[in-house]
Amino acid sequence: MPQSGLILVAARSGRAIAQAVARTGAMVATLDQFGDADVPAPARHVAGDPVAGFDGEALIAAARALAPPGSGLVVGSGFEQAPDLLAALLGAGPYNLLGNGPEVVRAVKDPAGFAARLATLGLKKLGVTHPETRTESPDDAVPGEWLIKRTGAAGGGHILPWNGGSLPGGHYLQRRAAGLAVSVAFIANRSGKCELVVISRQWADPAPDAPFRYGGAVLPAAVPQLLADRLAEAARRIAAAFGLVGLNSLDLLVDGNAVSVLEVNPRPGATLDLLERHRLGGVMRAHLDAAAGRGWSLGPPRPGVIAGAVAYAAATLTMPAGFAWPPWCADLPRAGSTIEGGQPLCSVTAWGGDEEEARRRLSRRIERIVADCARRGCLVEKTGPMEKTGDVVPSLQC
């Protein structure tokens, strides 16, 4: 347990991590950019840009206001493109980091360095490769063969087909690869131990300006045992090579027997809610133990399959007071907050006997909550520089 007995969570969206930490019995305080209604108190909404990340000065000031020196620190998304900010946040307490440090984050999120290191791990013998990666525009590239990605960004919304031209700063190119999106969640420590938590299958929810925007995931994914063993071994080698600790995930594309490593997420990721429910006792306690250098244990998996996704608003709306959210929704916007059309409305989960059933139930729930919010929320009509707001309906009965 940290010296102060408190664990500070800092993430672009911190609700899932904060709730998971609280379930371990630890005291928790949260810093994030969304300020959702279901974030455990105490919490601070910290200014920032969805692409550029946190306002560094505001983040550090809020951390000092919430968490005394010696507190633990668990971070989520928002620091992969800013490892120097992670270092500054650590020193602001100083805090006891329960996860991967700035140098590890910098190493796994350096496109050229990551690719070069993977080439030394013998992954090709496992049938595991990495798409060609370039940090400069190739003269001989055929438009459509490459994707442009923002270094350290998360969520898939930053990924676009590259059609030529100069490469903006802070971006890189990765050659397109075929396959279904799969992610391997694992827990590791600095002594070389690495344990597979679960394999999930993921999908995109394309938007006109974001064709690879994150949609959701389902787990455990039904994959052949031989493939599962190969993926677990790839994760073990990568964890050891980069010194990863705690809960991480390895994103891949699987096309038959061919496997392509896309990236490592050096933190608890978008599937944390699903992982917590899949494993009896959750996974956050194991993350905290592994990151602190202690032994850990994972509870047995629950029967069934769980799916989770982001529900995106169909139109711009303002949330009314007294909105009654179903229990299968999370990341709940506060009353009075405005959600732009196409932006995240909430997160939704559903159980099923297999992947198909879980995803079918999930889709029905997403359709239901999006339709109900559009019908009963406070729709905002765009009228140039001003916005006109309709009547507020006091509640949503689901």
C-alpha positions in Angstrom: 0.0 0.0 0.0 1.3 3.5 -0.8 2.8 5.5 2.1 -0.2 7.9 2.3 -2.8 5.1 1.8 -4.2 6.9 -1.3 -4.0 6.0 -4.9 -4.2 8.8 -7.5 -5.6 7.8 -10.9 -4.7 10.0 -13.8 -6.2 9.2 -17.2 -7.9 10.9 -20.1 -11.0 8.8 -19.0 -10.3 7.7 -15.4 -13.7 6.2 -14.3 -13.0 2.6 -15.1 -9.6 2.6 -13.4 -10.8 4.5 -10.4 -13.7 2.2 -9.8 -11.4 -0.8 -10.2 -8.9 0.6 -7.6 -11.8 1.4 -5.2 -13.0 -2.2 -5.5 -9.6 -3.4 -4.1 -10.4 -1.4 -0.9 -7.9 1.3 -1.5 -8.8 5.0 -1.2 -8.7 6.7 -4.6 -8.7 10.2 -6.1 -9.1 10.8 -9.8 -7.9 13.3 -12.5 -9.4 13.0 -15.9 -10.7 15.1 -18.9 -14.3 14.0 -18.9 -15.5 14.5 -15.3 -18.3 11.8 -15.7 -20.9 11.5 -13.0 -19.9 8.0 -12.0 -16.2 8.8 -11.3 -15.6 8.1 -7.6 -15.0 11.2 -5.4 -12.8 13.0 -4.8 -12.1 13.8 -8.5 -11.0 16.8 -10.5 -11.9 17.5 -14.1 -8.6 18.6 -15.8 -8.5 20.8 -18.9 -7.0 19.3 -22.0 -7.3 18.6 -25.7 -8.7 15.3 -26.9 -5.8 14.9 -29.3 -2.9 16.9 -27.7 -3.7 15.6 -24.2 -3.7 17.2 -20.7 -2.9 20.8 -19.9 0.3 19.9 -18.0 0.2 22.8 -15.4 -3.5 22.2 -14.6 -2.8 18.4 -14.2 0.0 18.9 -11.8 -1.8 21.6 -9.8 -4.9 19.3 -9.5 -2.7 16.3 -8.4 -1.1 18.3 -5.6 -4.5 19.5 -4.5 -5.9 15.9 -4.3 -3.0 13.6 -3.4 -0.3 14.1 -0.8 3.3 13.1 -1.3 3.8 9.3 -1.1 0.5 8.5 -2.7 0.3 5.7 -5.3 -0.1 6.7 -8.9 -1.9 4.6 -11.6 -2.1 6.1 -15.1 -4.3 5.3 -18.1 -4.5 6.8 -21.5 -3.2 10.4 -22.1 0.5 9.9 -21.4 1.8 7.7 -24.2 2.4 10.8 -26.4 3.7 12.7 -23.4 6.1 10.6 -21.3 7.8 13.8 -20.1 4.5 14.9 -18.5 4.3 11.5 -16.8 7.8 12.2 -15.3 6.7 15.6 -14.2 3.5 14.3 -12.6 5.6 11.6 -10.7 7.9 14.2 -9.4 5.1 16.6 -8.4 4.3 14.5 -5.3 6.6 12.8 -5.4 4.3 9.8 -6.1 4.8 6.0 -6.1 4.2 4.9 -9.6 2.2 1.7 -9.9 2.8 0.9 -13.5 5.2 1.6 -16.4 7.6 4.5 -16.0 8.3 7.3 -18.6 11.2 5.5 -20.2 9.2 2.3 -20.8 6.3 4.3 -22.2 8.7 6.2 -24.5 10.3 3.0 -25.7 7.1 1.2 -26.7 5.7 4.3 -28.3 8.7 5.2 -30.4 7.6 3.8 -33.8 11.0 3.1 -35.2 12.6 1.9 -32.0 9.7 -0.4 -31.3 9.9 -2.0 -34.7 13.6 -2.4 -34.5 13.4 -4.1 -31.0 10.7 -6.5 -32.2 12.9 -7.7 -35.0 15.4 -9.0 -32.4 12.9 -11.1 -30.4 12.6 -14.1 -32.7 8.9 -13.5 -33.2 9.1 -14.6 -36.9 9.6 -18.1 -35.7 6.3 -17.9 -34.0 4.7 -16.6 -37.2 4.4 -13.1 -35.7 5.5 -10.1 -37.7 5.2 -6.3 -37.5 3.9 -4.1 -40.4 6.5 -2.0 -42.1 6.8 1.3 -40.3 8.3 4.6 -41.5 8.8 8.0 -39.9 9.3 9.8 -43.2 7.1 9.9 -46.4 8.3 7.2 -48.8 8.9 8.4 -52.4 7.7 5.0 -53.9 4.5 4.5 -51.8 1.3 3.7 -53.5 -1.6 5.7 -52.1 -3.9 3.5 -50.0 -1.2 1.0 -49.0 -0.3 2.9 -45.8 -2.0 4.3 -42.7 -1.0 7.5 -41.0 -1.0 7.4 -37.2 -0.3 9.9 -34.5 2.5 8.7 -32.2 1.2 7.8 -28.8 -2.4 8.4 -29.5 -5.2 6.1 -28.4 -8.7 5.1 -29.5 -8.2 4.7 -33.2 -9.8 8.0 -34.1 -6.4 9.4 -35.2 -5.7 6.7 -37.8 -6.4 7.6 -41.4 -5.5 6.2 -44.9 -2.5 8.0 -46.2 -2.8 9.3 -49.7 0.6 10.9 -50.1 2.2 14.2 -49.3 4.4 15.3 -46.4 4.2 13.6 -43.0 3.1 16.0 -40.2 5.3 16.1 -37.1 4.4 13.6 -34.4 3.0 11.1 -37.0 4.3 7.9 -38.6 3.2 5.6 -41.4 2.4 1.9 -41.0 1.8 -0.4 -44.0 -1.7 -1.8 -44.0 -2.0 -5.4 -42.8 -4.9 -7.9 -43.1 -6.6 -9.6 -40.3 -9.1 -9.4 -37.4 -8.3 -7.1 -34.6 -7.3 -9.1 -31.4 -5.9 -7.9 -28.1 -3.9 -9.8 -25.5 -4.2 -8.6 -22.0 -1.4 -9.7 -19.7 0.2 -9.0 -16.4 4.0 -8.9 -16.0 6.7 -8.0 -13.5 10.3 -6.9 -13.7 11.5 -10.5 -12.9 10.3 -11.8 -16.2 7.0 -13.4 -15.1 4.2 -12.8 -17.5 0.6 -14.2 -17.2 -2.0 -14.1 -19.9 -5.3 -12.6 -18.6 -7.5 -13.1 -21.6 -7.7 -12.6 -25.4 -10.3 -10.2 -26.7 -11.7 -9.5 -30.1 -12.1 -5.8 -31.0 -13.9 -3.8 -33.7 -14.1 -0.3 -35.1 -17.1 2.0 -35.2 -16.2 4.1 -38.2 -17.1 7.8 -38.5 -16.8 9.9 -41.7 -13.6 11.5 -40.4 -12.4 8.6 -38.3 -12.7 5.3 -40.2 -10.8 3.3 -37.5 -12.5 4.8 -34.4 -12.7 2.4 -31.5 -16.0 0.6 -31.2 -15.8 -2.1 -28.7 -14.5 -5.5 -27.7 -15.7 -9.0 -26.6 -14.0 -11.5 -24.4 -12.9 -14.2 -24.0 -12.4 -14.5 -27.8 -12.8 -18.0 -29.2 -9.4 -18.7 -30.6 -7.6 -22.1 -31.2 -5.4 -23.1 -28.3 -2.2 -23.2 -30.5 -2.9 -19.6 -31.5 -3.5 -18.5 -27.9 -0.2 -20.1 -26.9 1.6 -18.2 -29.7 0.1 -14.9 -28.7 0.9 -15.5 -25.0 4.5 -16.2 -25.9 4.8 -13.1 -28.1 3.4 -11.0 -25.2 5.9 -12.6 -22.8 8.9 -11.8 -25.1 7.8 -8.2 -25.6 7.1 -7.7 -21.9 10.6 -8.9 -21.0 12.3 -6.9 -23.7 10.7 -3.6 -22.7 10.5 -4.2 -19.0 6.7 -3.9 -18.9 5.0 -4.2 -15.5 1.4 -4.6 -14.3 -1.6 -4.9 -16.7 -0.8 -4.2 -20.3 -2.3 -5.1 -23.7 -0.8 -6.2 -27.0 -2.9 -5.2 -30.1 -2.6 -7.5 -33.1 -4.2 -8.5 -36.4 -4.8 -12.2 -36.9 -5.3 -13.5 -40.5 -5.4 -17.3 -40.4 -2.0 -18.4 -39.1 -0.4 -15.0 -39.7 -0.2 -12.6 -36.8 0.9 -8.9 -37.0 1.8 -6.9 -33.9 0.4 -3.4 -34.1 1.3 -1.8 -30.7 1.5 -2.2 -27.0 -0.7 -0.3 -24.6 1.5 0.1 -21.5 -1.4 0.6 -19.1 -4.8 -0.6 -18.2 -6.8 -0.1 -21.3 -10.3 0.2 -22.9 -11.3 -3.3 -21.9 -10.6 -2.9 -18.2 -14.4 -3.0 -17.3 -14.7 -6.3 -19.2 -11.6 -7.8 -17.5 -12.8 -6.8 -14.1 -16.1 -8.7 -14.7 -14.5 -11.6 -16.5 -12.1 -12.6 -13.7 -13.6 -13.2 -10.2 -12.0 -10.7 -7.9 -11.1 -8.5 -10.8 -7.6 -7.8 -12.2 -6.8 -4.4 -10.6 -5.5 -6.0 -7.4 -3.1 -8.2 -9.5 -2.0 -5.1 -11.4 -1.2 -3.2 -8.2 0.7 -6.2 -6.8 2.7 -6.8 -9.9 3.6 -3.2 -10.3 4.7 -3.0 -6.7 6.9 -6.1 -7.1 4.7 -8.4 -5.1 3.4 -11.8 -6.2 -0.1 -11.7 -7.7 -3.0 -14.1 -8.3 -5.9 -14.0 -10.8 -9.3 -15.3 -9.9 -10.9 -17.9 -12.1 -12.8 -16.7 -15.2 -16.6 -16.3 -14.9 -18.6 -18.5 -17.3 -20.0 -16.7 -20.4 -18.8 -14.0 -22.7 -18.9 -10.2 -22.1 -18.9 -7.5 -24.7 -18.5 -3.8 -24.2 -18.6 -0.8 -26.5 -18.8 3.0 -26.7 -22.3 4.4 -27.6 -21.9 7.5 -29.7 -24.5 10.3 -29.6 -26.7 10.4 -32.7 -27.1 14.2 -32.5 -25.9 17.0 -30.3 -27.8 17.0 -27.0 -27.7 18.3 -23.5 -28.3 15.8 -20.7 -31.3 16.7 -18.4 -31.4 16.5 -14.7 -32.8 13.2 -13.2 -31.7 11.1 -16.1 -32.1 7.4 -15.1 -29.3 5.4 -16.6 -29.7 1.6 -17.0 -27.2 -0.4 -14.9 -25.4 -1.6 -18.0 -24.2 1.9 -18.8 -21.1 3.6 -17.5 -19.0 6.8 -18.1 -22.2 8.8 -17.5 -22.3 12.4 -18.6 -23.3 14.9 -15.9 -26.7 16.7 -16.0 -26.3 19.8 -18.1 -23.4 18.6 -20.1 -23.6 18.8 -23.9 -22.5 15.9 -26.1 -21.8 16.7 -29.7 -23.2 14.4 -32.3 -20.7 11.6 -33.0 -19.0 12.0 -29.6 -19.0 9.3 -26.9 -22.3 9.2 -25.0 -21.6 6.4 -22.5 -20.1 2.9 -22.3 -22.4 -0.2 -22.6 -21.8 -3.8 -21.6 -23.7 -7.1 -22.1 -23.2 -10.8 -21.3 -24.0 -13.7 -23.5 -23.4 -17.4 -23.8 -21.0 -16.9 -26.8 -19.5 -14.0 -28.8 -22.5 -13.8 -31.1 -25.1 -13.6 -28.3 -23.1 -11.1 -26.3 -22.6 -8.8 -29.3 -26.3 -9.1 -30.3 -27.4 -8.0 -26.8 -24.8 -5.3 -26.8 -26.1 -3.9 -30.1 -29.7 -3.8 -28.9 -28.7 -2.0 -25.8 -26.7 0.6 -27.7 -29.5 1.2 -30.1 -31.9 1.6 -27.1 -29.8 4.0 -25.1 -28.9 6.2 -28.2 -32.5 6.3 -29.3 -33.8 7.1 -25.8 -31.3 9.9 -25.3 -32.1 11.4 -28.7 -35.8 11.3 -27.9 -35.8 12.3 -24.2 -32.7 14.4 -23.9 -32.4 18.0 -24.7 -31.6 18.3 -28.4 -29.5 21.2 -29.5 -30.3 22.8 -32.8 -27.3 24.4 -34.4 -28.1 28.0 -35.6 -24.8 29.4 -36.6 -22.6 30.8 -33.8 -25.5 30.5 -31.3 -27.2 27.3 -30.1 -30.9 27.0 -29.4 -31.9 24.5 -26.8 -35.3 22.7 -26.7 -37.3 21.6 -23.7 -35.6 19.4 -21.1 -37.3 16.1 -20.4 -36.7 15.2 -16.7 -35.9 11.5 -16.8 -35.1 8.5 -18.9 -37.0 5.3 -17.9 -35.1 2.3 -19.2 
